[in-house]
Amino acid sequence: MQRTKTGPVPSLKPPKAARRYSAGMRRMAWCGLALMAMCIASAPGALAAPPERPRETVLKLVTQIQKADYQGDRAALQHLYAYLEPFIADEKLASRVRYWRGFALWRRAINGFNESADPKDLEHDLTQAIAEFKESAAKDPAFVDAKVGTISCLGSLIYLALGHADRVQELIAQSSPLVKELRTSSPDNPRFVWVLGPILWNLPPERGGGQDKAIENYQKGLEAARKAKDTPVDPLDPSWGEPELLMSLAWSSLNRVSPDLDAADQYAHSALALVPYWHYVRDILLPQIQTAKAAKPQTSSVFLCFLASLLRYLA
């Protein structure tokens, strides 16, 4: 009987070339996964991962926001507003994080007025800032400064809405109750006093306003701000106010019906002593004061020459 021959059983191991190819693919796959992990870790979304010490991170961002405000860096304020977003879910920090997000957009708009920015852009920032301030107040109803920010933003929106009576009345209806509330509950809050100043400046004297009343108000706020320096506060709570009040006193002294240019100059330099890099005071307001001071002696010398000639004629 003839034995049937069977062929060789195929090996289960791939040939060497195939094994080398497979190993190469595995290395590429691992490298790809490693690269993907690195990309995920460095992606913007990774910012959403809560750091080990969120409070310290928020404090650093708040410091940067205030510096960017004084420097007039609107782009940085926009970025810093976004960088605070991962922390709004932290119940312990939420109220103050919302406040400083609102502050960043509020000051982005204020600096935008100095740059003649697009009114629609300003309106968007102010509206979003109000939303943040309202969220802050909802998290902590006793937090006065969230309402201070809201009042100022509403005032700026009123300015943008001039010529649209219905819109102006709507905004005044939102602002007036807050002003009345804080006049009763927090009349000495330096930041509320600062925000109240433009309202008083534009109110007629018979309604409790006027230029002298506004300047008196700023001086009162400045005194309160300096006294508050001795009171310990949480670093996340706003304590700004003294430089802003000095700036407003400088502006008011320059722009009142009877300007006091020496006072304006002194207040502006006092503000810069506290914040030497304040773009608005250093590069805009102070040059305006210096121009006005330079023009005043020229006018006076012309008058004096005329007076001298008149005296010689009469003699």
C-alpha positions in Angstrom: 0.0 0.0 0.0 1.4 3.3 -1.1 1.9 5.8 1.7 0.4 9.2 0.9 2.9 12.0 1.4 1.7 15.1 3.1 3.2 18.6 2.4 5.0 20.6 5.0 2.7 22.2 7.6 2.8 26.0 7.1 4.6 27.8 9.9 2.4 30.0 12.1 5.3 32.5 12.4 5.4 35.2 9.7 8.6 35.5 7.7 11.4 37.7 8.9 10.5 40.6 6.6 6.9 40.5 7.8 8.0 40.4 11.4 10.2 43.4 10.9 7.3 45.3 9.3 5.0 44.3 12.1 7.4 45.4 14.8 7.9 48.7 13.0 4.2 49.3 12.9 3.9 48.6 16.6 6.7 51.1 17.3 4.9 53.7 15.1 1.6 53.0 16.9 3.2 53.5 20.3 4.9 56.7 19.1 1.6 57.9 17.7 -0.1 57.3 21.0 2.7 59.0 22.9 2.5 62.0 20.5 -1.3 62.1 20.9 -1.0 62.1 24.7 1.5 65.0 24.5 -0.9 67.0 22.2 -3.8 66.4 24.5 -1.9 67.5 27.5 -0.8 70.7 25.8 -4.1 71.5 24.1 -6.2 74.5 25.3 -8.7 72.1 26.7 -6.1 70.9 29.2 -6.5 74.3 30.9 -9.8 73.0 32.1 -8.1 70.4 34.3 -8.2 71.9 37.8 -4.7 72.6 39.2 -3.6 71.3 42.6 -3.8 74.9 44.1 -6.6 76.7 42.2 -6.8 79.7 44.6 -3.1 80.6 44.0 -3.6 80.3 40.2 -6.6 82.6 40.3 -4.7 85.1 42.4 -2.0 85.2 39.8 -4.5 85.7 37.0 -6.2 88.5 39.0 -2.8 90.3 39.4 -2.3 90.0 35.6 -5.8 91.4 34.9 -5.2 94.5 37.0 -1.8 95.1 35.4 -3.3 94.7 31.9 -6.0 97.1 32.8 -3.6 99.8 33.8 -1.4 99.1 30.8 -4.4 99.4 28.5 -3.7 95.9 27.1 -7.2 95.0 25.8 -6.0 91.8 24.1 -4.5 90.5 27.4 -7.7 91.3 29.2 -9.7 89.2 26.7 -7.3 86.3 27.1 -7.3 86.5 30.9 -11.1 86.6 31.0 -11.0 83.2 29.2 -8.2 81.8 31.4 -10.4 82.2 34.5 -13.2 80.0 33.0 -12.0 76.7 34.4 -12.4 78.0 37.9 -16.1 79.1 37.8 -17.1 75.6 38.8 -15.2 75.9 42.1 -18.0 76.9 44.6 -15.4 78.3 47.0 -14.0 80.6 44.4 -16.9 81.1 42.0 -18.2 84.5 43.2 -14.8 86.1 43.0 -13.8 84.4 39.8 -17.0 85.7 38.2 -16.3 89.2 39.5 -12.8 89.3 38.0 -14.0 87.9 34.7 -16.5 90.7 34.7 -13.8 93.2 35.7 -11.6 92.1 32.8 -14.3 92.8 30.2 -15.4 96.0 32.0 -11.9 97.5 31.9 -11.4 96.2 28.3 -14.4 98.4 27.4 -13.2 101.4 29.4 -9.8 101.2 27.7 -11.6 100.8 24.4 -13.3 104.2 24.8 -9.8 105.7 24.9 -9.0 104.0 21.6 -12.2 104.8 19.8 -13.0 101.1 19.5 -16.0 99.7 17.6 -19.1 100.6 19.7 -20.5 97.2 19.0 -17.4 95.6 20.5 -17.7 97.8 23.5 -21.4 97.0 24.0 -20.6 93.3 23.8 -17.9 93.5 26.5 -20.1 95.6 28.8 -23.1 93.3 28.4 -21.0 90.2 29.0 -19.4 91.9 32.0 -22.8 92.6 33.5 -23.7 88.9 33.1 -20.6 88.0 35.0 -21.2 90.5 37.8 -24.8 89.2 38.2 -23.5 85.7 38.5 -21.0 86.9 41.1 -23.8 88.6 43.1 -26.0 85.5 42.8 -23.2 83.4 44.4 -22.7 85.9 47.2 -25.6 88.4 47.6 -23.6 90.4 50.2 -20.8 91.1 47.7 -21.2 94.8 47.1 -18.5 95.2 44.4 -20.3 93.0 41.9 -23.1 95.6 42.0 -20.6 98.4 41.7 -19.3 96.9 38.5 -22.8 96.5 37.1 -23.7 100.2 37.8 -20.6 101.4 35.9 -21.2 99.0 32.9 -24.9 100.2 32.7 -23.6 103.8 32.8 -21.3 103.1 29.8 -24.1 101.4 27.9 -26.3 104.5 28.5 -23.6 106.6 26.9 -23.5 104.3 23.9 -27.3 104.4 23.6 -27.6 108.2 23.6 -30.1 109.1 20.9 -32.2 106.0 21.5 -34.6 107.2 24.3 -36.3 103.8 24.9 -33.0 102.0 25.4 -31.7 104.8 27.6 -34.8 104.6 29.8 -34.5 100.8 30.0 -30.9 101.0 31.2 -31.6 103.8 33.7 -34.4 101.6 35.1 -31.8 98.8 35.7 -29.2 101.2 37.2 -31.2 103.5 39.5 -32.3 100.8 42.1 -28.7 99.6 42.4 -27.4 103.2 43.0 -30.1 103.8 45.6 -29.3 100.5 47.3 -25.6 101.2 47.6 -26.1 104.8 48.6 -27.9 103.4 51.6 -25.8 100.2 52.3 -22.3 101.1 51.2 -21.9 104.9 50.8 -18.2 104.8 51.8 -17.1 102.0 49.5 -14.3 103.7 47.6 -15.1 101.8 44.4 -18.8 102.8 44.6 -17.8 106.4 45.3 -15.6 106.3 42.2 -18.4 104.9 40.0 -20.9 107.4 41.5 -18.6 110.3 40.4 -19.6 110.6 36.7 -23.3 110.4 37.7 -22.9 113.3 40.0 -20.8 115.2 37.4 -23.7 115.0 34.9 -26.5 115.7 37.4 -27.6 119.4 37.7 -27.0 121.0 41.1 -30.7 121.2 41.9 -30.8 117.4 41.8 -27.8 116.9 44.1 -25.1 116.9 41.4 -22.8 119.2 39.7 -19.0 119.5 39.2 -18.2 120.6 42.7 -20.3 117.8 44.2 -18.6 115.3 42.0 -15.1 116.5 43.1 -16.2 116.5 46.8 -17.4 113.0 46.3 -14.1 111.9 44.9 -12.2 113.5 47.7 -14.4 111.6 50.2 -13.8 108.4 48.4 -10.0 109.0 48.4 -10.0 109.5 52.2 -12.0 106.2 52.6 -9.6 104.3 50.3 -6.6 105.4 52.3 -8.2 104.5 55.6 -9.1 101.1 54.1 -5.4 100.3 53.6 -5.1 99.3 57.2 -8.0 96.8 57.0 -6.9 93.3 56.1 -8.9 91.9 53.2 -9.0 88.6 51.3 -6.6 89.0 48.3 -9.4 87.9 46.0 -11.6 90.8 47.2 -11.2 94.0 45.2 -9.2 96.7 47.1 -8.5 99.0 44.1 -9.7 102.5 44.3 -7.1 105.0 45.4 -5.3 105.4 42.0 -8.7 105.6 40.2 -10.0 108.3 42.5 -6.7 110.3 42.1 -7.1 110.0 38.3 -10.7 111.2 38.4 -9.7 114.1 40.6 -7.1 115.0 38.0 -9.5 114.7 35.2 -12.2 116.7 37.0 -9.8 119.5 38.0 -8.7 119.8 34.4 -12.3 119.7 32.9 -14.3 121.8 35.4 -15.7 125.1 34.3 -12.9 126.9 36.2 -9.9 124.5 35.7 -7.4 124.0 38.6 -4.4 122.9 36.5 -2.0 122.7 39.5 -4.4 120.4 41.3 -4.9 118.4 38.2 -1.1 118.0 37.7 -0.6 117.0 41.4 -3.4 114.4 41.3 -2.1 112.9 38.1 1.4 112.5 39.5 0.0 111.0 42.7 -1.8 108.4 40.7 1.4 107.6 38.7 3.3 107.3 42.0 1.0 104.4 42.8 0.9 102.9 39.3 3.8 104.2 37.2 2.8 102.2 34.1 -0.8 103.5 33.9 -1.2 104.1 30.2 -4.2 106.5 30.4 -2.8 108.8 33.0 0.8 108.8 31.8 0.2 108.9 28.0 -3.2 110.7 27.7 -4.3 112.6 30.7 -1.0 114.0 31.9 -0.1 115.4 28.4 -3.5 117.1 28.3 -2.8 118.7 31.6 0.6 119.8 30.6 -0.7 121.3 27.3 -3.3 123.3 29.2 -0.6 124.5 31.6 1.6 125.5 28.8 -1.2 127.5 27.1 -2.2 129.3 30.3 1.0 131.4 30.8 1.0 132.4 27.1 -2.5 133.8 27.5 -1.5 135.5 30.7 1.6 137.1 29.2 -0.4 138.5 26.3 -2.8 140.1 28.9 0.1 141.4 30.9 1.7 143.0 27.8 -1.5 144.6 27.0 -1.9 145.9 30.6 1.7 147.2 30.6 1.1 149.1 27.3 -2.1 150.5 28.7 -0.4 151.8 31.8 2.4 153.4 29.8 -0.3 155.1 27.6 -2.1 156.4 30.7 1.1 157.6 32.2 
